[in-house]
């Protein structure tokens, strides 16, 4: 019997747990789930012989040591900043580790020790990062195997609301960590390479420089640049690529409206607002506007941001009740970003009948036998319910599949990894396709970096 320890039972674990339990008999596994709060699925599986649920703080060393000692492999769904003690214990007690988080410098430094102990520490094993790496590498290595030379790679991912009859004006709701959405793009200029030239977009311009792409059956999307598109240049083997760009997908019009929050300063997370608890939404917005003894908050916003009365941007602001006297903030001494998140969560939480959608889009430009060619590929996954979301599916399934492949020694190269080697990505992509998570690709004329950015108005 192999023992799996799952740390964290949040929204993205529904498919992960289901997949492991569906294979528990044939794989000979026992699953233990630990969370600070009682899992809402504990009652559902109370009579299942292959799973147990525990409550407790995994950062308490005695509890953590006891659970990790018993496990053969540890799956951590905690934030990346909390993986350190878990990884240290996995080294000490010689246990494999799988996370969906970006590979930290702390865990990267464990490479030699992991190899010496024959351990696999597999990181970035979700959707983005995760499926993006695996699918990109499958296409890139296939192109290279044919003798092609990569010239362009663009990759975009978005967690969105599934198409429906009456979307909100933003055509967006939270399907993942709201905080990551609010502070997206901060911490330095976005950087990428375009036709051999390095490009940089400062944060205050990020949401007004977007690229468009169409997905058959789902319409047109826009994308703004990720902070560091060059991070995986060497890992992907794209050192000679002339264009390398990674971005986040949204529905058309989202970025222009979000830019209003950026220009007002509502996404700032560097200072606290005194006495924020009990403040009305209207008072909160007014904090960022010039003083006027006569002009209303609405008029000041219009003048400051040059929003016309018939502009849809204004309707989007009103839809969030930003000028309400009666809606009150509940957090004390919070940052502007924290307060904006609180407001947005009141409007952008998926309703019971709503479903989410994950969209991924790749572009591969390459030279083959003296001719320029291009392949575009996209993946669309729709959620089934509030618990079994598209986000949970695309994050949880790769983690579950990697776990079983490590236990049955299909994946066996020790060390600290992200899923960019064929040993890892090929069997997982094959398994994902059986679960309906697959890419559709098609040849298109090579245009290079032909899509121009939308200029700021």
N, C-alpha and C positions, 0 to 999 in steps of 0.2 A: 504494500500500500504506500503510495506517494502522498505526502502532505503538502498542501498549498495554503499559504497564509495570504489573505487579501486584506490590505490595510486601507480602510476607507470604503464606505458603501453609499457614496453619493449618487447623483443623477446619471452618471456615465457608466454605472456598473451593472445595469439591468441585463444587457446582452452578455456581458462578461460572465456573470454568475450563471445565466441560463445555459450558455455554451459549455461551460465547464461541467455543470451537472448533467447535461445531455450526454457527455462523454465520460462521465465518472465511472461507470461500470466497466466499459471496455478499456479505459486508460488506467483503471485501478487507482483512483485518486480520492482523497478526502479534503474538503475545503473548509477552512476556518475563516470567518469574516469578523474583523475587529473594527469598531468605530466608537467615537466618543458618545454618540447617541444611538439609541435602539433603532436598528434598521426597520424600515417600514415593510420589509419583505420577510422579517423573522417569522411572523405568524404564518405566512404562506408556505414556508418550508419547515415548519416545526416538527413534522413527522418524517422529513426526508433523512434517510440514514447517512447521506454523504456530505451533509453540510451542518455547521454549527455557527452560531452568532454569539459574539461577546461584546460587552460594553467596557470601555476604558480608554485611557489616554496612552497611546503607544509611545509617547515621548517619555513616559515613566520607565526608567531603565530596567527595573525588576520585571515588569510585565512584558516589555519588549524582548528582553533576553529569553524569558521563558517561552514565548510564542515562537520566536525565530529559531531557537534551538530545536524545537519540535518539527519545524518545516523543512521540506526539501527545496522549496523555491518560494520567494517572497514577491508579491505584487503590491506595489505602492501606488495608490491613487491620491496621495497627499500632494500639496503644492511642492514645487521643486526645491524651495528653501528648506523643506523639512526632511529631505531624503538623506542628508548627511549621516545622522546617527544610525539610521536603518542600514545604510550601505556599510558603515564601519562594523556593525554587528554581523552583517552577512559575510564580511571578510573573516571576522574572528571565528564565527561558527561554521564557516565554509558552506554557505547557501547561495544559490543562484538568485538574481534580482532582476525584475522587469518593471519599468516605469513608462508612463506616457509623456513624461516631462522632458524639456530640453536638457541635454547633457550639460551638467555643471562642471566647472573647473575642478571642484573638490572630488567628484567621482572620476573624472578623467585621470586624475593623479593616481588612481587605484589600479591602473592598467597592469603594471608589472606584478603587483601582488595577486590580482585576479588570475593572471596567466599562470603564475607559480602554483596556485591552489586549484587550477583547473576549473575556475568559476566563470560563468557568463553573467555579465552585468549589461543587460540590454535596455537602452534608453530610447526616447523619442518613438515609442511604439504605439502611437495613437493614429489620429487622422492627419493633423497638421501641427506638429511634425509626426510623421509615420507613414501613412498611405501615400502622402506626397513623395517622400523619399523613394519608397519601394516602386511605385509606378513609374516615376521619372527614370530611375536606374534601369528598369526593364526596357524602356524605350531607348535610352541612350546606349546601353550596351548592345542592343540589337542593331542599332544604326552603325555603331563602330564595327560590329562583327561583319557587316556587309562591306566595310571599307569606307564608310562615310566619315566625314570630318565635321564635328559639331561647330556651328557658327552662331546659333541663337537658341536660348532656352528661356522661356517665360512660364511661370507657374502661379496659379491663383486659387485660393480656397475661400469659401464663405459658408458660415452657418446662418441660415435664413429661415423665414417662415415659408411653409409650403404654399403653392399657389391656391388662392381661394377667392370666393366671389366678392367679398367686401374687406379688402385689406385696410389697415390704417394708412394714413397719408404718408407715413414714412416707409411703408411696406417693409417693416422690420419689427422683430421682437427678440428678446434675449433667448438664445438657445444654448448658451455656454456661460462662462463666468462673466457677470455683468461688469465687474471691475476692470477686467482686461479690455473690454470694449471701450469704457470711458477713458482709460489712460493710454489707449493704443497710439503708437507712433511717438511717444514721449521718450526722452532720454538720449537725444542726439538726432542728427539729420538722417533721413533715409538715404542709403547709398546703393548704387547699382552701376552697371556698365552698359552703354548704348553705342553700338557701332564702333567699339574700340575706345570710347571716351568715358571716363568716370563722370558720373552725375550725382548730385546731392540735392535733396529737397529738405529745407528746414521745416520744423514742425508747423510753424504758422502758415506754411504754404501747402502742406501735405494733402489736404482734403480738397484743394482746388486744382490738382494735377492728377487726373484720372485717365485710365485706359478703358476701352469698351470691348466687350466680347459677347457673341450670341451663342446660346445653347438651344439647339433645335427642340421645340416643344415647350421651352421654358422662358423664352424671350431674351431680352438684352440685359446685361449686367455691366457694372462699372467696377473698377479696382483701383485702390490707392496703394502706394508702394509700402512694402514692409521695411522695417528699420535697416536691416542689413541683408541685402540680396546676395552679397558676395561671400557670406558665411560658409556656404557649402561648395564653393568653387573648386577647391582642391579635392574635397571628398567625392564630388560627382565626376571628377576628371575633366573639368571644363576650363582648364587654365588658358586655353587658346580661344575660348568662345568670345565672339565680338560683342554679343548682347546677352546679359544675364539679369533677369528682373523677376522678383517674387512679390506678390501683392495679395491683398485681402479683398474679397468680392462682396459687393452690396448691390441692391437694386439701384437703377439709375435715379439720381436725384438725392439719394441719401447723403452723399459726401458734401454736397453744396449746403444742405441744411445743417449737417453736423458742424460745418465750418463756422456757423453762427456761434455755437457754444465755444469753439476755440477762440474766436475773436473777442468774445465777451470775457473770457478768462474762466469759464465755468469748469473746464477740465483740469485746472491747476491742482496739483496734489502736494504742493510744497509748503503750504502754510494753513493754519487753522483760522476759522471764523469764530470770533468770540460770541457767546450767547446765541448760537445758531438754533438751539432747541426751542421750539415754539414759534420760530419765525415763519411768517407766511411765505409762500412761493414768490409772491409779488415783492415782498421786502427783500428776499434773497436776490432776485434779479436786479433790483434797484441799487444794491450794493456796488454794482460794477458800472453804473451809469453816472454821468455828470450831474451835479446838483442843479436843480431848477425849481424856483418857487412856484412856477405856473404850469410847466409841461408835465403831462402824465407819464407814467412809466412806459406805456405803449408808444407814445409819441417819441420819447427819448430813444427807445430801441429802434424805431423806424429811421430816425435821423442818423443815429450812430452807425447803423449797418446798411443804410440806404435801401430799405425794403419798401417797395411800393405797396399800395393798398390792395392791388389785384395780384400780388405775387403769392404763389402757392406756399412760399417759405413762411409767410405770416400765418397761414392756416395751420401749418405744421407746428408752429410755436403755440398757438391757441389750443390745439388738440391736446397738448401736455399740461394744460391748466397753469401755465407759467405765470399768468397775471392774476391768479386767484388770491383773494383776501382770506378765504376760509380754509384752504388746504395748508396744513402746517407741517414743518419739518420736525423730526423726532430726535435727531442726533445732536448731542452737545459738543461744542468746540470741534466741529468736523471740518475737513478741508472742502473747498469748492467741489472737487471731483466726487467726494463721498456724498455730498448733498445732491449733486446732479444725479448720481446713481440712484439715490433714494427716490427722487422724483420720477425717474425713468422706469424704475421697477414697478411703480404703481400703474403704469400704462403699457409696459412692454413685457409683461409676463404672459406666457402662453395660456389662453383660456382652455377649458377642458376639452372643447371640441376642436381646438386648433392643433395642427401638426407642424413639425419642423422639416427642414430640408438642408442637406449638405451638398454643395456643388464644388467640384474641382475641375480646373481647366489647365491643360498644358499646351505649349507650343514648342515644337522642335524644328529648328532650321539647320540644314546640313548640306555639305557639298559631297556629291557622289559622282565619280567618273566625269568630272569637269562641269557638272550641272548642279544648280542650286535647287534643293527640294525642301518641302515643309510638311510636317505632320501635325495636325491638331487633334487633341484627345480630351474627352470630358467624362466625368462621372457625376451622376445625380443619384442621391439616396434620399428617399422620403421616410419620415417617421410614421410609426403605427399608432402611437398614443403618447400621453404625457410622460409615462415612465419609459416606454420603449421608443425612444426618439431616434432620429437619424444620427444625431450626435453621439448618443450612447452606443449605437450600433457600430459606427465607424471608429470610435475610440476603443470600445470594449472588445470587439471581435478580434482585432489584431493582437491585443494583449493576451487574450485567452488562447488563441491559436499558437502564438509564440511560446507560451508557457508549456503547452502540451508537446510542442516540437522539441523543446529543450529537455523535457522529462523523458521523451522516447529517443533522444539522442540523434534526431534528424538535424538539429542545430547543435553543434558540439565544439566549435572553435572557441576556446576560452579567451577571456579578456573583456574590456569595456567596449561596447559596440553601439552604433546606431544602425538601422536596417538598410544598409547600402550594399551589402554583399549578396551574391546570388544564393548562397547557402541559406540566407535568412529570407530574402524577399520573394524568391520564386515559389517555395511551397506555401507561403502565406497568401500571395496573390492568387494562387490556384484555389486555395480554400475559400478566400473571400468571394471569388467568382461564383462558387457554388451557393453562397449566401446572398447573391444578388448585388454584390458590391463589385462592379466591373467598369472598365473604361471602354468607350466607343471612340475609335480613331478613324481619321480620314485624311487623305492627301489633299493639300491645297496649294495653290501657286505660292512660291516663295516671294514674300514682300519685304523681308528684313524687318526692321523696326519701323513699320509704316504707319502705325496708329499714333497720331499726334495727341499730346495731352490737351485737356480742355483748359483754356486760359482762364485765369481768374477774372471775374467781372467786377 
